[in-house]
Protein backbone atom coordinates (compact mmCIF):
# COMPACT_ATOMS: atom_id res chain seq x y z
CA UNK A 1 0.00 0.00 0.00
CA UNK A 2 1.39 3.40 -1.01
CA UNK A 3 0.10 6.38 0.97
CA UNK A 4 0.82 10.04 0.25
CA UNK A 5 0.93 12.37 3.26
CA UNK A 6 0.44 15.95 2.06
CA UNK A 7 1.54 18.66 4.46
CA UNK A 8 -0.85 21.59 4.10
CA UNK A 9 -0.74 23.05 7.60
CA UNK A 10 1.69 25.91 6.83
CA UNK A 11 0.61 29.48 7.52
CA UNK A 12 2.59 31.36 4.87
CA UNK A 13 4.18 33.71 7.42
CA UNK A 14 7.48 33.97 5.54
CA UNK A 15 5.63 35.53 2.61
CA UNK A 16 3.62 37.88 4.84
CA UNK A 17 0.29 36.60 3.51
CA UNK A 18 -3.17 36.57 5.09
CA UNK A 19 -3.90 33.32 3.24
CA UNK A 20 -1.45 30.38 3.40
CA UNK A 21 0.35 30.21 0.07
CA UNK A 22 -0.88 26.71 -0.78
CA UNK A 23 -4.44 28.03 -0.98
CA UNK A 24 -3.70 30.96 -3.29
CA UNK A 25 -5.12 30.76 -6.80
CA UNK A 26 -2.75 30.90 -9.75
CA UNK A 27 -4.04 30.36 -13.26
CA UNK A 28 -7.53 29.57 -11.96
CA UNK A 29 -6.41 26.77 -9.61
CA UNK A 30 -5.14 26.67 -6.04
CA UNK A 31 -1.46 25.83 -5.58
CA UNK A 32 -2.51 22.81 -3.51
CA UNK A 33 -4.41 21.48 -6.51
CA UNK A 34 -1.31 21.65 -8.70
CA UNK A 35 0.51 19.69 -5.99
CA UNK A 36 -2.20 17.01 -5.90
CA UNK A 37 -2.47 16.53 -9.68
CA UNK A 38 0.65 14.35 -10.21
CA UNK A 39 -0.43 12.02 -7.38
CA UNK A 40 -3.83 11.70 -9.06
CA UNK A 41 -2.15 10.96 -12.40
CA UNK A 42 0.12 8.29 -10.93
CA UNK A 43 -1.36 4.82 -10.77
CA UNK A 44 0.83 4.01 -7.75
CA UNK A 45 -1.07 5.88 -5.03
CA UNK A 46 -3.56 3.91 -2.93
CA UNK A 47 -4.45 6.41 -0.19
CA UNK A 48 -4.17 10.11 0.68
CA UNK A 49 -3.83 11.64 4.15
CA UNK A 50 -3.64 15.43 4.57
CA UNK A 51 -2.37 17.57 7.44
CA UNK A 52 -4.43 20.76 7.52
CA UNK A 53 -6.13 23.29 9.77
CA UNK A 54 -9.88 22.77 10.21
CA UNK A 55 -10.77 26.08 8.52
CA UNK A 56 -9.30 24.92 5.19
CA UNK A 57 -10.64 21.37 5.06
CA UNK A 58 -13.71 22.11 2.97
CA UNK A 59 -11.50 23.88 0.43
CA UNK A 60 -9.16 20.90 0.36
CA UNK A 61 -12.01 18.46 -0.26
CA UNK A 62 -13.00 20.51 -3.31
CA UNK A 63 -9.42 20.31 -4.60
CA UNK A 64 -9.39 16.54 -4.05
CA UNK A 65 -12.61 16.22 -6.04
CA UNK A 66 -11.28 18.42 -8.86
CA UNK A 67 -8.20 16.24 -9.40
CA UNK A 68 -10.00 12.91 -8.85
CA UNK A 69 -8.44 11.89 -5.53
CA UNK A 70 -11.52 11.97 -3.31
CA UNK A 71 -12.05 8.21 -3.51
CA UNK A 72 -8.53 7.61 -2.15
CA UNK A 73 -8.78 10.23 0.61
CA UNK A 74 -8.55 8.65 4.06
CA UNK A 75 -8.74 11.68 6.35
CA UNK A 76 -7.28 14.86 7.85
CA UNK A 77 -4.62 15.13 10.53
CA UNK A 78 -4.09 18.04 12.91
CA UNK A 79 -1.04 20.28 12.31
CA UNK A 80 1.72 20.27 14.91
CA UNK A 81 3.72 23.20 16.26
CA UNK A 82 6.40 22.56 13.63
CA UNK A 83 6.65 20.67 10.34
CA UNK A 84 7.99 17.45 11.83
CA UNK A 85 5.27 17.26 14.48
CA UNK A 86 2.74 17.70 11.68
CA UNK A 87 4.35 14.69 10.00
CA UNK A 88 4.11 12.68 13.23
CA UNK A 89 0.42 13.61 13.50
CA UNK A 90 -0.16 12.27 9.99
CA UNK A 91 1.91 9.14 10.57
CA UNK A 92 0.02 8.26 13.75
CA UNK A 93 -3.29 8.55 11.89
CA UNK A 94 -1.99 6.49 8.96
CA UNK A 95 -0.78 3.88 11.44
CA UNK A 96 -4.41 3.25 12.38
CA UNK A 97 -5.23 1.79 8.96
CA UNK A 98 -1.93 0.81 7.32
CA UNK A 99 0.62 -1.93 8.02
CA UNK A 100 4.23 -1.15 9.06
CA UNK A 101 5.67 -2.15 5.68
CA UNK A 102 3.50 0.32 3.74
CA UNK A 103 5.22 3.15 1.88
CA UNK A 104 4.50 6.69 3.07
CA UNK A 105 5.29 9.47 0.61
CA UNK A 106 5.67 12.84 2.36
CA UNK A 107 5.13 15.93 0.24
CA UNK A 108 4.62 19.66 0.77
CA UNK A 109 1.45 21.35 -0.47
CA UNK A 110 3.60 24.33 -1.45
CA UNK A 111 5.73 22.23 -3.82
CA UNK A 112 3.39 22.23 -6.85
CA UNK A 113 5.71 21.09 -9.65
CA UNK A 114 6.53 17.55 -8.60
CA UNK A 115 6.10 15.08 -11.45
CA UNK A 116 4.35 11.73 -11.41
CA UNK A 117 7.60 10.30 -12.83
CA UNK A 118 9.54 11.38 -9.70
CA UNK A 119 6.84 9.92 -7.45
CA UNK A 120 7.06 6.60 -9.25
CA UNK A 121 10.88 6.58 -9.27
CA UNK A 122 10.83 7.13 -5.52
CA UNK A 123 8.54 4.18 -4.95
CA UNK A 124 10.53 1.99 -7.34
CA UNK A 125 13.74 2.72 -5.40
CA UNK A 126 12.28 1.86 -1.97
CA UNK A 127 12.54 -1.98 -1.99
CA UNK A 128 15.62 -3.03 -0.02
CA UNK A 129 15.86 0.34 1.79
CA UNK A 130 14.17 2.19 4.64
CA UNK A 131 13.67 5.39 2.69
CA UNK A 132 14.25 7.35 -0.51
CA UNK A 133 15.33 10.99 -0.84
CA UNK A 134 15.39 12.91 -4.16
CA UNK A 135 18.37 15.25 -4.31
CA UNK A 136 20.03 17.81 -6.55
CA UNK A 137 23.82 18.18 -6.83
CA UNK A 138 25.34 21.48 -5.76
CA UNK A 139 26.32 23.69 -8.70
CA UNK A 140 28.20 26.32 -6.72
CA UNK A 141 31.33 26.05 -4.62
CA UNK A 142 30.23 25.30 -1.05
CA UNK A 143 31.90 26.78 2.03
CA UNK A 144 31.49 25.98 5.73
CA UNK A 145 31.44 28.75 8.32
CA UNK A 146 30.95 28.42 12.08
CA UNK A 147 29.97 32.07 12.52
CA UNK A 148 28.67 33.17 9.13
CA UNK A 149 31.40 35.81 9.06
CA UNK A 150 34.46 33.91 7.86
CA UNK A 151 35.19 30.74 5.91
CA UNK A 152 36.35 27.86 8.06
CA UNK A 153 36.73 25.31 5.32
CA UNK A 154 35.75 24.33 1.80
CA UNK A 155 33.33 21.44 1.41
CA UNK A 156 33.60 18.88 -1.37
CA UNK A 157 30.90 19.98 -3.77
CA UNK A 158 30.51 16.50 -5.24
CA UNK A 159 29.63 15.18 -1.76
CA UNK A 160 26.98 17.80 -0.92
CA UNK A 161 23.36 17.55 -2.08
CA UNK A 162 20.17 19.56 -1.72
CA UNK A 163 17.25 17.44 -0.54
CA UNK A 164 13.79 17.63 -2.07
CA UNK A 165 10.36 16.13 -1.50
CA UNK A 166 8.62 13.74 -1.82
CA UNK A 167 10.51 11.77 0.79
CA UNK A 168 9.44 8.14 0.92
CA UNK A 169 9.72 5.81 3.91
CA UNK A 170 8.51 2.53 5.36
CA UNK A 171 5.78 3.48 7.81
CA UNK A 172 6.88 1.31 10.73
CA UNK A 173 10.58 2.15 10.90
CA UNK A 174 10.06 5.84 10.12
CA UNK A 175 7.32 6.27 12.72
CA UNK A 176 9.57 4.61 15.31
CA UNK A 177 12.43 6.96 14.38
CA UNK A 178 10.17 9.97 14.98
CA UNK A 179 8.72 8.65 18.22
CA UNK A 180 12.28 8.25 19.55
CA UNK A 181 12.75 12.03 19.28
CA UNK A 182 9.63 12.97 21.26
CA UNK A 183 8.93 15.19 23.06
CA UNK A 184 11.77 17.73 22.79
CA UNK A 185 14.41 16.71 20.22
CA UNK A 186 11.82 16.62 17.46
CA UNK A 187 11.41 20.40 17.82
CA UNK A 188 14.95 20.78 16.41
CA UNK A 189 14.25 18.79 13.23
CA UNK A 190 14.24 20.76 9.97
CA UNK A 191 13.97 18.08 7.29
CA UNK A 192 11.81 14.96 7.01
CA UNK A 193 14.79 12.67 6.50
CA UNK A 194 16.64 13.85 9.61
CA UNK A 195 14.86 11.47 12.05
CA UNK A 196 15.65 8.56 9.73
CA UNK A 197 19.34 9.53 9.56
CA UNK A 198 19.54 9.95 13.35
CA UNK A 199 18.01 6.48 13.75
CA UNK A 200 20.61 4.96 11.41
CA UNK A 201 18.07 3.98 8.76
CA UNK A 202 19.16 3.14 5.23
CA UNK A 203 18.17 6.07 3.01
CA UNK A 204 18.96 5.85 -0.70
CA UNK A 205 19.41 8.95 -2.89
CA UNK A 206 17.83 9.37 -6.31
CA UNK A 207 18.05 12.29 -8.77
CA UNK A 208 15.55 15.06 -8.05
CA UNK A 209 14.10 17.58 -10.49
CA UNK A 210 15.07 21.23 -10.97
CA UNK A 211 11.45 22.34 -11.37
CA UNK A 212 10.40 20.62 -8.15
CA UNK A 213 10.99 23.68 -5.94
CA UNK A 214 9.05 24.76 -2.87
CA UNK A 215 7.23 28.10 -2.92
CA UNK A 216 8.69 29.85 0.11
CA UNK A 217 9.24 33.47 -0.97
CA UNK A 218 7.51 35.97 -3.22
CA UNK A 219 10.24 35.36 -5.79
CA UNK A 220 9.28 31.66 -5.83
CA UNK A 221 5.65 32.62 -6.41
CA UNK A 222 6.61 34.91 -9.28
CA UNK A 223 8.67 32.11 -10.82
CA UNK A 224 5.70 29.74 -10.62
CA UNK A 225 3.40 32.31 -12.22
CA UNK A 226 5.89 32.86 -15.06
CA UNK A 227 6.20 29.14 -15.69
CA UNK A 228 2.43 28.72 -15.87
CA UNK A 229 2.22 31.51 -18.43
Beta strands, then each sheet from edge to edge (+ up, - down):
strand 1: 2-7
strand 2: 25-26
strand 3: 29-30
strand 4: 47-51
strand 5: 73-77
strand 6: 103-108
strand 7: 131-137
strand 8: 143-144
strand 9: 153-154
strand 10: 161-170
strand 11: 203-207
sheet 1: 5+ 4+ 1+ 6+ 10- 7+ 11+
sheet 2: 2+ 3-
sheet 3: 8+ 9-
end
